[in-house]
């Protein structure tokens, strides 16, 4: 998954030294900035990273993606505690 980088959330109520089981899902839903903002507010989500998936241009820029000619989809990778 390509850049840009996302922001990390925190899981409240964990004690230092507790192990956190993390699962990951990559989801497309239109503009990744809007999708990222929603997932950052959900309890149990530990990290959300926006990026691009698929396409034919290696390491595309945001400007290239917005032309609609690279074949990439805007996606977010969501890391979460399944508990």
C-alpha positions, 0 to 999 in steps of 0.5 A, spaced: 500 500 500 502 506 498 503 513 502 501 518 505 501 516 512 496 515 517 495 517 524 495 512 530 489 511 535 490 509 542 486 503 545 484 506 552 484 501 558 490 497 557 495 496 562 503 496 561 505 490 558 499 487 556 499 484 549 495 487 544 492 482 538 492 486 532 488 484 526 488 488 519 483 490 514 484 494 507 478 497 505 476 502 499 471 507 500 472 513 496 476 519 498 481 515 503 481 522 508 474 521 509 474 514 511 480 515 515 477 520 519 471 515 521 475 509 523 479 513 527 473 514 532 472 507 533 474 504 539 478 498 538 481 501 532 489 502 533 491 505 527 489 507 520 493 508 514 491 512 508 494 509 501 493 507 494 492 499 492 492 496 485 494 500 479 499 500 473 504 506 476 509 505 481 509 509 487 504 514 484 503 521 487 496 524 489 496 528 483 497 522 479 491 518 482 486 524 482 487 523 474 483 517 474 488 514 469 493 510 474 488 504 475 489 505 483 484 505 488 484 510 494 484 505 500 485 505 508 488 500 512 485 499 519 489 495 524 484 493 530 483 489 536 478 484 535 477 483 542 
